[in-house]
Amino acid sequence: MEKHGQETHVSTEEARSGETSNIMRWVLAAGLFLAIGALTVIWVTGALVTPQ
């Protein structure tokens, strides 16, 4: 971080407080697919056990 008078200049990395790697996208995608799979299993087993 640099100060020039009353202005403060920060780098992109400091401003975003994180990394630029794409690991979080993989974590979010895996969680989404797991949630869809779990809800599908619940829905199918509920439909199979319910009397018609």
Rosetta blueprint (number, residue, H / E / L):
1 M L
2 E E
3 K E
4 H E
5 G L
6 Q L
7 E E
8 T E
9 H E
10 V L
11 S L
12 T H
13 E H
14 E H
15 A H
16 R H
17 S L
18 G L
19 E L
20 T L
21 S L
22 N L
23 I H
24 M H
25 R H
26 W H
27 V H
28 L H
29 A H
30 A H
31 G H
32 L H
33 F H
34 L H
35 A H
36 I H
37 G H
38 A H
39 L H
40 T H
41 V H
42 I H
43 W H
44 V H
45 T H
46 G H
47 A H
48 L H
49 V H
50 T L
51 P L
52 Q L
